[in-house]
Amino acid sequence: MQKGFTIVELLVAITVMAVSIVAVYGLIPASIKISVTNTNKYIATQLAREGIEIVRNIRDSNWLEQMESSTALWDEGLTNCVLGCEVNYTTPSIQDPVLPAYGVGRYLRIDANGFYNYTVGTVTKFKRKVAITVTGDGLRTIVTVTWSSEYPDVVIEEIFYDWR
């Protein structure tokens, strides 16, 4: 009597291996899609946080300006964004910034140094809207970053006060 596999055992083993391989290859595209989605969510979250930081920087710059001039206001340049404005990292360097209105929203660009802005670099899929409303003695700031109609927007909110 010879020892070995029968043809039925061999066919069952090949079928099990084929099903396993097809299942693994089916997971690869799903894994790639999840990875890209998570990357986009991360970038959108960081762009929203950057929007909050830019508004904070403008407020802080206004405070410094107040130290030199008693006529300066802590919320100067920030009260015209009820319907939304566009801000990027170069905005605070401008004395008394006038933030451009959001309108339909331009896409952010990424420059050679990896900074997002509206003027230089490769166009990305991200749009950032900063809406600021006066609430009592503070400024309610809502930053919304949009990148796809498939996924929800990233929204961050903070209230800034003249606490000093």
Buried (B, 14 or more C-beta within 10 A) or exposed (E): EEEEEEEEEEEEEEEEEEEEEEEEEEEEEEEEEEEEEEEBBEBBEEBBBBBBBBBBBBBBBBEEBBEEEEEBEBBBBBEEBEEBBBBBEBBBEEEEBEBBEBEEBBBBBBEEEEBBBBEEBEEBEBBBBBBBBEEEEBBBBBBBBBBEEEEEBBEBEBEBEBEE
